[in-house]
Amino acid sequence: MNVIADFLLAAGAFTTAVYCLVLARRLKRFTTLETGMGGAIAVLSAQVDDMTKALDQARKSAQSSSSGLEDQVRRAEAAAARLDLILASLHDLPQQPPPDEEMAEDRRLRFVRRRPDRSGMRAAE
């Protein structure tokens, strides 16, 4: 009975040793930087750094654009206030009578077409 127990214990130890060897090889392949998961993690880490830098640049650009837009909005509001004041002052002007239709017809532009003077030209001989 002891022999069978020793044999089973030795078989279990051998199986455990083989299992540990297989796991060690898999772990070594998993963590290699060139081909395994370590390489993928390194690439992803570099991409995260690049994206962080791009995000910071975009944030700075958005802040400068926002301040520029705020300045333009302030200027537009000031111009609108001036236009409102000008329109209000135009309401105070007296009304002008509409122009007569005859005067409107006289004011129409007329185009006259003239033929070129051909007296200076000679006929082909």
Sequence and secondary structure as in RCSB ss.txt:
>XXXX:A:sequence
MNVIADFLLAAGAFTTAVYCLVLARRLKRFTTLETGMGGAIAVLSAQVDDMTKALDQARKSAQSSSSGLEDQVRR
AEAAAARLDLILASLHDLPQQPPPDEEMAEDRRLRFVRRRPDRSGMRAAE
>XXXX:A:secstr
 HHHHHHHHHHHHHHHHHHHHHHHHHHHHHH TTTSHHHHHHHHHHHHHHHHHHHHHHHHHHHHHHHHHHHHHHH
HHHHHHHHHHHHHHHHTS       HHHHHHHS          TT     
